[in-house]
Amino acid sequence: MITDALRRISPQQREALVETYLRGRRYAEVAVGLGVPVGTLRSRVFYGLKALRLVLDEMGVEP
């Protein structure tokens, strides 16, 4: 179910969430790997979580 929800958010947000939340990598490490500033990565994670919550809500998943 979470895999389906992750597929429905933007690729940049998905990658940010997978690398930081699911793989537990540090923001600085992920940012370097993606070639973006840490602030950009933090924004992608923030908005990715918002988008993921919305998708899960649309799918009928309750917290």
PDB file of N, CA, C and O in Angstrom:
ATOM      1  N   MET A   1       0.822  -1.190   0.000  1.00  0.00           N
ATOM      2  CA  MET A   1       0.000   0.000   0.000  1.00  0.00           C
ATOM      3  C   MET A   1       0.872   1.262   0.000  1.00  0.00           C
ATOM      4  O   MET A   1       0.619   2.197  -0.761  1.00  0.00           O
ATOM      5  N   ILE A   2       1.885   1.281   0.847  1.00  0.00           N
ATOM      6  CA  ILE A   2       2.758   2.460   0.892  1.00  0.00           C
ATOM      7  C   ILE A   2       3.525   2.601  -0.419  1.00  0.00           C
ATOM      8  O   ILE A   2       3.810   3.713  -0.865  1.00  0.00           O
ATOM      9  N   THR A   3       3.854   1.470  -1.030  1.00  0.00           N
ATOM     10  CA  THR A   3       4.555   1.512  -2.316  1.00  0.00           C
ATOM     11  C   THR A   3       3.681   2.173  -3.367  1.00  0.00           C
ATOM     12  O   THR A   3       4.163   2.986  -4.154  1.00  0.00           O
ATOM     13  N   ASP A   4       2.404   1.832  -3.386  1.00  0.00           N
ATOM     14  CA  ASP A   4       1.471   2.456  -4.330  1.00  0.00           C
ATOM     15  C   ASP A   4       1.358   3.954  -4.068  1.00  0.00           C
ATOM     16  O   ASP A   4       1.332   4.754  -5.004  1.00  0.00           O
ATOM     17  N   ALA A   5       1.293   4.325  -2.806  1.00  0.00           N
ATOM     18  CA  ALA A   5       1.195   5.745  -2.461  1.00  0.00           C
ATOM     19  C   ALA A   5       2.462   6.492  -2.873  1.00  0.00           C
ATOM     20  O   ALA A   5       2.384   7.606  -3.392  1.00  0.00           O
ATOM     21  N   LEU A   6       3.618   5.891  -2.647  1.00  0.00           N
ATOM     22  CA  LEU A   6       4.881   6.544  -3.025  1.00  0.00           C
ATOM     23  C   LEU A   6       4.970   6.755  -4.533  1.00  0.00           C
ATOM     24  O   LEU A   6       5.557   7.736  -4.990  1.00  0.00           O
ATOM     25  N   ARG A   7       4.401   5.854  -5.292  1.00  0.00           N
ATOM     26  CA  ARG A   7       4.420   5.995  -6.759  1.00  0.00           C
ATOM     27  C   ARG A   7       3.595   7.187  -7.234  1.00  0.00           C
ATOM     28  O   ARG A   7       3.781   7.674  -8.349  1.00  0.00           O
ATOM     29  N   ARG A   8       2.693   7.649  -6.391  1.00  0.00           N
ATOM     30  CA  ARG A   8       1.788   8.729  -6.787  1.00  0.00           C
ATOM     31  C   ARG A   8       2.297  10.125  -6.427  1.00  0.00           C
ATOM     32  O   ARG A   8       1.628  11.115  -6.723  1.00  0.00           O
ATOM     33  N   ILE A   9       3.466  10.221  -5.795  1.00  0.00           N
ATOM     34  CA  ILE A   9       4.041  11.539  -5.524  1.00  0.00           C
ATOM     35  C   ILE A   9       5.185  11.772  -6.508  1.00  0.00           C
ATOM     36  O   ILE A   9       5.586  10.854  -7.223  1.00  0.00           O
ATOM     37  N   SER A  10       5.705  12.986  -6.546  1.00  0.00           N
ATOM     38  CA  SER A  10       6.732  13.316  -7.539  1.00  0.00           C
ATOM     39  C   SER A  10       7.998  12.481  -7.312  1.00  0.00           C
ATOM     40  O   SER A  10       8.299  12.101  -6.180  1.00  0.00           O
ATOM     41  N   PRO A  11       8.724  12.202  -8.372  1.00  0.00           N
ATOM     42  CA  PRO A  11       9.954  11.412  -8.249  1.00  0.00           C
ATOM     43  C   PRO A  11      10.969  12.032  -7.289  1.00  0.00           C
ATOM     44  O   PRO A  11      11.632  11.313  -6.542  1.00  0.00           O
ATOM     45  N   GLN A  12      11.095  13.359  -7.302  1.00  0.00           N
ATOM     46  CA  GLN A  12      12.048  14.027  -6.416  1.00  0.00           C
ATOM     47  C   GLN A  12      11.645  13.858  -4.959  1.00  0.00           C
ATOM     48  O   GLN A  12      12.486  13.594  -4.100  1.00  0.00           O
ATOM     49  N   GLN A  13      10.364  14.010  -4.689  1.00  0.00           N
ATOM     50  CA  GLN A  13       9.880  13.851  -3.319  1.00  0.00           C
ATOM     51  C   GLN A  13      10.006  12.393  -2.873  1.00  0.00           C
ATOM     52  O   GLN A  13      10.400  12.117  -1.740  1.00  0.00           O
ATOM     53  N   ARG A  14       9.672  11.473  -3.761  1.00  0.00           N
ATOM     54  CA  ARG A  14       9.775  10.054  -3.438  1.00  0.00           C
ATOM     55  C   ARG A  14      11.213   9.681  -3.095  1.00  0.00           C
ATOM     56  O   ARG A  14      11.465   9.005  -2.097  1.00  0.00           O
ATOM     57  N   GLU A  15      12.150  10.123  -3.922  1.00  0.00           N
ATOM     58  CA  GLU A  15      13.558   9.811  -3.680  1.00  0.00           C
ATOM     59  C   GLU A  15      14.034  10.396  -2.353  1.00  0.00           C
ATOM     60  O   GLU A  15      14.762   9.739  -1.609  1.00  0.00           O
ATOM     61  N   ALA A  16      13.629  11.614  -2.060  1.00  0.00           N
ATOM     62  CA  ALA A  16      14.010  12.250  -0.797  1.00  0.00           C
ATOM     63  C   ALA A  16      13.475  11.475   0.396  1.00  0.00           C
ATOM     64  O   ALA A  16      14.196  11.264   1.371  1.00  0.00           O
ATOM     65  N   LEU A  17      12.218  11.050   0.331  1.00  0.00           N
ATOM     66  CA  LEU A  17      11.617  10.302   1.431  1.00  0.00           C
ATOM     67  C   LEU A  17      12.238   8.912   1.586  1.00  0.00           C
ATOM     68  O   LEU A  17      12.514   8.468   2.700  1.00  0.00           O
ATOM     69  N   VAL A  18      12.451   8.244   0.475  1.00  0.00           N
ATOM     70  CA  VAL A  18      13.032   6.898   0.538  1.00  0.00           C
ATOM     71  C   VAL A  18      14.432   6.951   1.142  1.00  0.00           C
ATOM     72  O   VAL A  18      14.771   6.148   2.011  1.00  0.00           O
ATOM     73  N   GLU A  19      15.234   7.890   0.683  1.00  0.00           N
ATOM     74  CA  GLU A  19      16.620   7.959   1.160  1.00  0.00           C
ATOM     75  C   GLU A  19      16.716   8.385   2.624  1.00  0.00           C
ATOM     76  O   GLU A  19      17.540   7.851   3.367  1.00  0.00           O
ATOM     77  N   THR A  20      15.884   9.340   3.045  1.00  0.00           N
ATOM     78  CA  THR A  20      16.003   9.843   4.417  1.00  0.00           C
ATOM     79  C   THR A  20      15.203   9.017   5.419  1.00  0.00           C
ATOM     80  O   THR A  20      15.723   8.659   6.476  1.00  0.00           O
ATOM     81  N   TYR A  21      13.958   8.714   5.104  1.00  0.00           N
ATOM     82  CA  TYR A  21      13.105   8.009   6.063  1.00  0.00           C
ATOM     83  C   TYR A  21      13.292   6.496   6.003  1.00  0.00           C
ATOM     84  O   TYR A  21      13.481   5.852   7.035  1.00  0.00           O
ATOM     85  N   LEU A  22      13.239   5.935   4.816  1.00  0.00           N
ATOM     86  CA  LEU A  22      13.279   4.478   4.716  1.00  0.00           C
ATOM     87  C   LEU A  22      14.694   3.914   4.822  1.00  0.00           C
ATOM     88  O   LEU A  22      14.902   2.859   5.420  1.00  0.00           O
ATOM     89  N   ARG A  23      15.651   4.609   4.247  1.00  0.00           N
ATOM     90  CA  ARG A  23      17.042   4.126   4.321  1.00  0.00           C
ATOM     91  C   ARG A  23      17.814   4.741   5.478  1.00  0.00           C
ATOM     92  O   ARG A  23      18.915   4.292   5.796  1.00  0.00           O
ATOM     93  N   GLY A  24      17.248   5.763   6.109  1.00  0.00           N
ATOM     94  CA  GLY A  24      17.855   6.371   7.288  1.00  0.00           C
ATOM     95  C   GLY A  24      19.154   7.112   7.030  1.00  0.00           C
ATOM     96  O   GLY A  24      19.989   7.230   7.926  1.00  0.00           O
ATOM     97  N   ARG A  25      19.331   7.611   5.818  1.00  0.00           N
ATOM     98  CA  ARG A  25      20.555   8.347   5.499  1.00  0.00           C
ATOM     99  C   ARG A  25      20.447   9.787   5.979  1.00  0.00           C
ATOM    100  O   ARG A  25      19.349  10.336   6.074  1.00  0.00           O
ATOM    101  N   ARG A  26      21.571  10.386   6.276  1.00  0.00           N
ATOM    102  CA  ARG A  26      21.605  11.782   6.743  1.00  0.00           C
ATOM    103  C   ARG A  26      21.299  12.739   5.595  1.00  0.00           C
ATOM    104  O   ARG A  26      21.616  12.483   4.433  1.00  0.00           O
ATOM    105  N   TYR A  27      20.671  13.850   5.970  1.00  0.00           N
ATOM    106  CA  TYR A  27      20.292  14.848   4.969  1.00  0.00           C
ATOM    107  C   TYR A  27      21.504  15.316   4.161  1.00  0.00           C
ATOM    108  O   TYR A  27      21.434  15.406   2.936  1.00  0.00           O
ATOM    109  N   ALA A  28      22.601  15.612   4.832  1.00  0.00           N
ATOM    110  CA  ALA A  28      23.786  16.117   4.134  1.00  0.00           C
ATOM    111  C   ALA A  28      24.296  15.104   3.117  1.00  0.00           C
ATOM    112  O   ALA A  28      24.679  15.471   2.007  1.00  0.00           O
ATOM    113  N   GLU A  29      24.300  13.842   3.493  1.00  0.00           N
ATOM    114  CA  GLU A  29      24.774  12.780   2.604  1.00  0.00           C
ATOM    115  C   GLU A  29      23.869  12.645   1.378  1.00  0.00           C
ATOM    116  O   GLU A  29      24.352  12.530   0.252  1.00  0.00           O
ATOM    117  N   VAL A  30      22.574  12.659   1.602  1.00  0.00           N
ATOM    118  CA  VAL A  30      21.622  12.529   0.504  1.00  0.00           C
ATOM    119  C   VAL A  30      21.705  13.744  -0.420  1.00  0.00           C
ATOM    120  O   VAL A  30      21.677  13.599  -1.643  1.00  0.00           O
ATOM    121  N   ALA A  31      21.807  14.930   0.158  1.00  0.00           N
ATOM    122  CA  ALA A  31      21.888  16.151  -0.639  1.00  0.00           C
ATOM    123  C   ALA A  31      23.098  16.123  -1.570  1.00  0.00           C
ATOM    124  O   ALA A  31      22.994  16.481  -2.744  1.00  0.00           O
ATOM    125  N   VAL A  32      24.233  15.699  -1.047  1.00  0.00           N
ATOM    126  CA  VAL A  32      25.433  15.609  -1.884  1.00  0.00           C
ATOM    127  C   VAL A  32      25.206  14.612  -3.008  1.00  0.00           C
ATOM    128  O   VAL A  32      25.546  14.883  -4.160  1.00  0.00           O
ATOM    129  N   GLY A  33      24.638  13.464  -2.680  1.00  0.00           N
ATOM    130  CA  GLY A  33      24.375  12.441  -3.688  1.00  0.00           C
ATOM    131  C   GLY A  33      23.437  12.903  -4.783  1.00  0.00           C
ATOM    132  O   GLY A  33      23.582  12.509  -5.941  1.00  0.00           O
ATOM    133  N   LEU A  34      22.479  13.733  -4.422  1.00  0.00           N
ATOM    134  CA  LEU A  34      21.516  14.239  -5.399  1.00  0.00           C
ATOM    135  C   LEU A  34      21.995  15.513  -6.085  1.00  0.00           C
ATOM    136  O   LEU A  34      21.419  15.946  -7.083  1.00  0.00           O
ATOM    137  N   GLY A  35      23.050  16.105  -5.544  1.00  0.00           N
ATOM    138  CA  GLY A  35      23.571  17.339  -6.130  1.00  0.00           C
ATOM    139  C   GLY A  35      22.688  18.544  -5.875  1.00  0.00           C
ATOM    140  O   GLY A  35      22.585  19.441  -6.712  1.00  0.00           O
ATOM    141  N   VAL A  36      22.041  18.559  -4.696  1.00  0.00           N
ATOM    142  CA  VAL A  36      21.177  19.691  -4.337  1.00  0.00           C
ATOM    143  C   VAL A  36      21.582  20.210  -2.965  1.00  0.00           C
ATOM    144  O   VAL A  36      22.190  19.475  -2.186  1.00  0.00           O
ATOM    145  N   PRO A  37      21.257  21.466  -2.652  1.00  0.00           N
ATOM    146  CA  PRO A  37      21.519  21.971  -1.312  1.00  0.00           C
ATOM    147  C   PRO A  37      20.662  21.233  -0.269  1.00  0.00           C
ATOM    148  O   PRO A  37      19.599  20.702  -0.593  1.00  0.00           O
ATOM    149  N   VAL A  38      21.131  21.210   0.965  1.00  0.00           N
ATOM    150  CA  VAL A  38      20.394  20.547   2.045  1.00  0.00           C
ATOM    151  C   VAL A  38      19.008  21.163   2.200  1.00  0.00           C
ATOM    152  O   VAL A  38      18.039  20.445   2.447  1.00  0.00           O
ATOM    153  N   GLY A  39      18.901  22.477   2.060  1.00  0.00           N
ATOM    154  CA  GLY A  39      17.602  23.142   2.179  1.00  0.00           C
ATOM    155  C   GLY A  39      16.605  22.643   1.136  1.00  0.00           C
ATOM    156  O   GLY A  39      15.418  22.492   1.427  1.00  0.00           O
ATOM    157  N   THR A  40      17.082  22.390  -0.062  1.00  0.00           N
ATOM    158  CA  THR A  40      16.222  21.859  -1.124  1.00  0.00           C
ATOM    159  C   THR A  40      15.743  20.458  -0.758  1.00  0.00           C
ATOM    160  O   THR A  40      14.574  20.121  -0.945  1.00  0.00           O
ATOM    161  N   LEU A  41      16.651  19.657  -0.240  1.00  0.00           N
ATOM    162  CA  LEU A  41      16.283  18.309   0.181  1.00  0.00           C
ATOM    163  C   LEU A  41      15.245  18.367   1.299  1.00  0.00           C
ATOM    164  O   LEU A  41      14.271  17.614   1.285  1.00  0.00           O
ATOM    165  N   ARG A  42      15.453  19.256   2.262  1.00  0.00           N
ATOM    166  CA  ARG A  42      14.485  19.387   3.364  1.00  0.00           C
ATOM    167  C   ARG A  42      13.106  19.790   2.837  1.00  0.00           C
ATOM    168  O   ARG A  42      12.090  19.299   3.329  1.00  0.00           O
ATOM    169  N   SER A  43      13.065  20.666   1.854  1.00  0.00           N
ATOM    170  CA  SER A  43      11.791  21.068   1.248  1.00  0.00           C
ATOM    171  C   SER A  43      11.125  19.885   0.559  1.00  0.00           C
ATOM    172  O   SER A  43       9.914  19.696   0.673  1.00  0.00           O
ATOM    173  N   ARG A  44      11.910  19.097  -0.149  1.00  0.00           N
ATOM    174  CA  ARG A  44      11.344  17.931  -0.830  1.00  0.00           C
ATOM    175  C   ARG A  44      10.772  16.936   0.172  1.00  0.00           C
ATOM    176  O   ARG A  44       9.718  16.346  -0.067  1.00  0.00           O
ATOM    177  N   VAL A  45      11.456  16.751   1.282  1.00  0.00           N
ATOM    178  CA  VAL A  45      10.955  15.847   2.321  1.00  0.00           C
ATOM    179  C   VAL A  45       9.670  16.411   2.923  1.00  0.00           C
ATOM    180  O   VAL A  45       8.687  15.687   3.081  1.00  0.00           O
ATOM    181  N   PHE A  46       9.675  17.687   3.255  1.00  0.00           N
ATOM    182  CA  PHE A  46       8.498  18.319   3.863  1.00  0.00           C
ATOM    183  C   PHE A  46       7.281  18.201   2.949  1.00  0.00           C
ATOM    184  O   PHE A  46       6.226  17.721   3.365  1.00  0.00           O
ATOM    185  N   TYR A  47       7.435  18.641   1.705  1.00  0.00           N
ATOM    186  CA  TYR A  47       6.305  18.599   0.779  1.00  0.00           C
ATOM    187  C   TYR A  47       5.981  17.180   0.339  1.00  0.00           C
ATOM    188  O   TYR A  47       4.834  16.880   0.008  1.00  0.00           O
ATOM    189  N   GLY A  48       6.970  16.316   0.331  1.00  0.00           N
ATOM    190  CA  GLY A  48       6.727  14.911   0.024  1.00  0.00           C
ATOM    191  C   GLY A  48       5.863  14.253   1.081  1.00  0.00           C
ATOM    192  O   GLY A  48       4.969  13.473   0.752  1.00  0.00           O
ATOM    193  N   LEU A  49       6.117  14.558   2.353  1.00  0.00           N
ATOM    194  CA  LEU A  49       5.297  14.011   3.432  1.00  0.00           C
ATOM    195  C   LEU A  49       3.861  14.521   3.343  1.00  0.00           C
ATOM    196  O   LEU A  49       2.912  13.770   3.566  1.00  0.00           O
ATOM    197  N   LYS A  50       3.712  15.803   3.014  1.00  0.00           N
ATOM    198  CA  LYS A  50       2.365  16.364   2.855  1.00  0.00           C
ATOM    199  C   LYS A  50       1.634  15.660   1.709  1.00  0.00           C
ATOM    200  O   LYS A  50       0.465  15.296   1.838  1.00  0.00           O
ATOM    201  N   ALA A  51       2.328  15.475   0.600  1.00  0.00           N
ATOM    202  CA  ALA A  51       1.728  14.819  -0.562  1.00  0.00           C
ATOM    203  C   ALA A  51       1.392  13.362  -0.247  1.00  0.00           C
ATOM    204  O   ALA A  51       0.343  12.862  -0.651  1.00  0.00           O
ATOM    205  N   LEU A  52       2.270  12.694   0.465  1.00  0.00           N
ATOM    206  CA  LEU A  52       2.050  11.298   0.819  1.00  0.00           C
ATOM    207  C   LEU A  52       0.841  11.156   1.745  1.00  0.00           C
ATOM    208  O   LEU A  52       0.041  10.234   1.588  1.00  0.00           O
ATOM    209  N   ARG A  53       0.709  12.064   2.703  1.00  0.00           N
ATOM    210  CA  ARG A  53      -0.459  12.043   3.592  1.00  0.00           C
ATOM    211  C   ARG A  53      -1.748  12.214   2.802  1.00  0.00           C
ATOM    212  O   ARG A  53      -2.738  11.529   3.060  1.00  0.00           O
ATOM    213  N   LEU A  54      -1.733  13.126   1.843  1.00  0.00           N
ATOM    214  CA  LEU A  54      -2.912  13.372   1.016  1.00  0.00           C
ATOM    215  C   LEU A  54      -3.259  12.129   0.199  1.00  0.00           C
ATOM    216  O   LEU A  54      -4.424  11.736   0.128  1.00  0.00           O
ATOM    217  N   VAL A  55      -2.258  11.515  -0.411  1.00  0.00           N
ATOM    218  CA  VAL A  55      -2.481  10.313  -1.212  1.00  0.00           C
ATOM    219  C   VAL A  55      -3.040   9.182  -0.341  1.00  0.00           C
ATOM    220  O   VAL A  55      -3.991   8.504  -0.729  1.00  0.00           O
ATOM    221  N   LEU A  56      -2.447   8.988   0.826  1.00  0.00           N
ATOM    222  CA  LEU A  56      -2.925   7.937   1.717  1.00  0.00           C
ATOM    223  C   LEU A  56      -4.362   8.206   2.164  1.00  0.00           C
ATOM    224  O   LEU A  56      -5.160   7.278   2.296  1.00  0.00           O
ATOM    225  N   ASP A  57      -4.685   9.474   2.396  1.00  0.00           N
ATOM    226  CA  ASP A  57      -6.049   9.848   2.754  1.00  0.00           C
ATOM    227  C   ASP A  57      -7.006   9.522   1.612  1.00  0.00           C
ATOM    228  O   ASP A  57      -8.094   8.993   1.839  1.00  0.00           O
ATOM    229  N   GLU A  58      -6.595   9.840   0.379  1.00  0.00           N
ATOM    230  CA  GLU A  58      -7.418   9.542  -0.792  1.00  0.00           C
ATOM    231  C   GLU A  58      -7.607   8.039  -0.967  1.00  0.00           C
ATOM    232  O   GLU A  58      -8.630   7.596  -1.488  1.00  0.00           O
ATOM    233  N   MET A  59      -6.623   7.259  -0.534  1.00  0.00           N
ATOM    234  CA  MET A  59      -6.703   5.807  -0.629  1.00  0.00           C
ATOM    235  C   MET A  59      -7.521   5.198   0.507  1.00  0.00           C
ATOM    236  O   MET A  59      -7.761   3.991   0.528  1.00  0.00           O
ATOM    237  N   GLY A  60      -7.949   6.041   1.452  1.00  0.00           N
ATOM    238  CA  GLY A  60      -8.756   5.574   2.557  1.00  0.00           C
ATOM    239  C   GLY A  60      -7.970   4.994   3.720  1.00  0.00           C
ATOM    240  O   GLY A  60      -8.529   4.289   4.561  1.00  0.00           O
ATOM    241  N   VAL A  61      -6.679   5.286   3.771  1.00  0.00           N
ATOM    242  CA  VAL A  61      -5.835   4.801   4.859  1.00  0.00           C
ATOM    243  C   VAL A  61      -5.930   5.782   6.009  1.00  0.00           C
ATOM    244  O   VAL A  61      -5.730   6.984   5.833  1.00  0.00           O
ATOM    245  N   GLU A  62      -6.239   5.262   7.187  1.00  0.00           N
ATOM    246  CA  GLU A  62      -6.348   6.113   8.372  1.00  0.00           C
ATOM    247  C   GLU A  62      -5.078   6.001   9.203  1.00  0.00           C
ATOM    248  O   GLU A  62      -4.436   4.951   9.220  1.00  0.00           O
ATOM    249  N   PRO A  63      -4.708   7.095   9.900  1.00  0.00           N
ATOM    250  CA  PRO A  63      -3.482   7.056  10.720  1.00  0.00           C
ATOM    251  C   PRO A  63      -3.570   6.082  11.872  1.00  0.00           C
ATOM    252  O   PRO A  63      -2.617   5.946  12.640  1.00  0.00           O
TER     253      PRO A  63
END
